[in-house]
C-alpha cells in the first residue's frame, strides 16, 4: 500500500533523522561562526569608511586613508554585487586550481564572513553617521584621539541602532548556507538531497527541511528581539528635574 505524505515524512525522519540533525548543527555552526567573523570585518570597514580626512592632515596620512577607503569601497561593491553561490565557486575551486587546499567548511565560513562584512560595513557606517556630531566635538575638546572617541563614545551608542540589522544578517546567513552545497558542503540542504534522492520523495524531504529552517529562524528572531529590548533599557524611568543643593 502506498504511503501518504505523513507516513513518508515519518519514514524519512526515522531513516535519515541523523542526517537532518547533523546538517542542522553544521548549518548553525557555519552561520554563527561566519556571522561573528563577518561582523568584525564589517565594523572595521565601517569605521574606515566613516573616518574623516581633514585638510590639516599630513599628505602621507591623507593618501593612507584614501587608499584604505578605496580598498574598503571596492570590497563592499564586489561582495554586495555578486551572488554568494558564485563567490563560493570562485573561492573554493579557484583556490584549489592554484594549489591552495581548502576544505568546504573553511570555504563556506569564509564566504559567509566576506558577505556579512560587506553588508555590515554600510550598516556600521550609517550607525556611526547617525550619532550626533557633538559627540565627536566633545571628545576632541577633551583631547581624545579619533579612534578613542570612536570606540569609547560613538560605537557603544551606534551599536544599539545596528542590532536589528545584525539579527537580519544572521537569519539570512542561516538560510543562505543552502546555496553552499555547490562546493560539496554537507549542510542541511545537502543532507536533504541525500534523503530525497534515495526514495525520490523530494516533496516530503524538503518539507522537513523547510520546517527546520522555519523553526531555526523563528527561535533566533525571538532571541534577537529579546536582546534588542534589553539594549533599549527600561522605559519606566523618570527624568531628574530637580537637584539637591549641597
N, C-alpha and C positions, 0 to 999 in steps of 0.2 A: 504493500500500500504506500502510495506517495505521501511523503511528509508535507505538512503545511509549513507556513513561514515560521511560526513559533517553534515548531519541532526542529526545524533546521537551525534556528538560532541557538536553541538549547544544545543541539548536537555539536555545532561548531564550537560553542563555548567549552563543551566537555572535551572535545578533541584537540582544540587549539587554544584553550584558555591561557596556557603558559606563554604562548607566543604573543597573544594580545597583552598580557601582563608585562612581559619583558619589553615589548615595543613601547608600551606606555611609559615605563620607567626610563627608557633610553630617550624618548621624546622629551620628558620633563628634564632629565639631566642636561641634555643638549641645549634646550631653550633657556634654562636657568643660567647655565654657565656662559652661553653666548650672549645673553642679555646683560649679565653683570659686566662682562668684559667690554661689551659694546657701550654701556653707559659710561664707563671710564673713558673710552675713546671719545664719546660724544661730548662729555664735559670738557675734556682737553681741547677739542676742536672748537667748541662753543666759546670757550674763554679766549682762544686765539683770535677767533673772528670778531669778538666784541672788544678786543684790546685797542684803545685809541692810539693813533700816531700823531704826536704833537709836532708843530713846526720847530720848536726849540730842541727837539731830539737830535742827536748826532746823525750824520749821514749813514754811518755803519748800522746804527740801531734802526733807522727807518728802512734801510734796504733789508735788514734781517727780518723785521716784522712783515714787510710787504711780501717777502719770499714765503714766510710761514702762512700768511693769509692766502697767497696764491695756491700753495700746495693743499691747504685745507679746503678751499673752494673747489679745486679740481677733484679732490677725493669725494666730496659731498655730491657733486654733479654726476660723477661716474657711477657711484653706487646707488644713487636715487634714480638714475636714468636707465638702468639696465635691470632685467629680471633676475631674481635670486637663482632660478634654475640655470640660467646661462652663466652666471658668476660661478656657481658650483662646478659646472662642466669645465670652465676655463681654468679655475684654480686646481681642481683635482687632476684632471687629465693633462692640463698644460704643465703643471709642475712635474708630474711623472715623466712627461715627454723629455724634460730637460734634466732628468736624473734625480729629482727631489722626491724621495719616498715618503708619502704622507698617507695616513690611514683615513678611511671615510669619516670616522668620528672626528678627527682633528680638522679635516676639511669642512665638515658640517659646522663645527663650533666657530671656525674662522670666518665662514661666510655669514653666519648669523651675527657675529661680532662686528664685522665690517658694515653690514646693512644697518644694524642698530646704531652704530656710531655715526653713520651718515645722516640718518633721520634725527637722531638725538641732538646732533650738533646745532641744527637750526632751532630746535626747541629750547636748548640751553641759551643760545644767543638771544632768542626772543624773551626768555625769562629774565636774563640779565638786563636787557634794554628796558623791560617793564619796571625795573626798580628806579625810584626817583633819583635823579642826578645829584640831588643834595646829599645822598649817602656817600658818593664819591668825594664831593667837595668837603664834607665834614671830615672824612678820613684824611684827605690831603692837608686840611687845616691842622690836624693833629700830628702831621709829619709821617703818616703811614705810607709805605710804598704801595704801588698799584696792586700788586698781586696779594699783598697782605689785606688790603681793602676788599679785594675780590673774594678771597677765601674766608675771611673772618666776618665780613659785614654783608656783602651783596649775595653771595651764593646761599647762605643759610635762609635768606628771605626769598630768593628765587626758587629754592628747592620745593617749597610748598606749592608754587604755581606749576611746577614741572611734573609733580607726582601723577596727575591724571594721564599725561602723555606717556610717562614711563610704564604705567599699567597697560595702556593700549598697545604699546610696542611688545610687551611681554606676551600678552594674549595673542597678538598677531604672530609672534615667533612660534608659539605652541602649534598654531595651525600651519605655518609655513614650513615647518620641518618636513611636512609631507612631500614637498617638491624635491627634497634632497635624496629621495630614493633613486634618482637618476644616476647617482655615483655609487650605488650599491650600499647605501647607508641603511642599516636594518632597524629603522624606527617603526612606529605604529602602522603607518601606511604600507610599508614594505612587508611587515608581518601579516597584514590583512590580505595582501595579494597572494601570499603563500597559501593561506587557508582557502581563499576564493578559487584559486587555480586548481586545487586538488579535486574539488567536487563540482566546479563550475557553478557555484552558488554565490555570484557576485552581489546580488541584491542583499541577501541576508548578512554576508560577511561585512559589507561596507555599512550596513545599517548598524551593526555592532560598533564599528569604528566611529561612525558619526555620533552615536550615543556617548562614547568615551570622550571624544573631543568636546562635545557639548557639556558634559559633566565637569571636565577639567576647567574649561573656560568659565563656567558658572561659578565654580568654587573660588577660583583665583580672582574673579571680578568682585565677588563679595568680600574677600580678604583685603583686596586693594582699596575697596570702598571704606572698609573699617579703618585702614591705615590713613586714608585721606582725611577722615573725620577726626582721627586722633591728632593729626598735624594741625588742624584748624583750631584746636584748643576749645576750652569751654565757652559757651555762649551766654551763660548766666552771670557774667561778671558785671561789676559796677565801676564806672569811671570815678576816679578820685577827683572831687571838685573842691575840696577844702583841705587846707594844710594846717597842721598844728604848729603853733609858734613854739619855739624853744623856751 
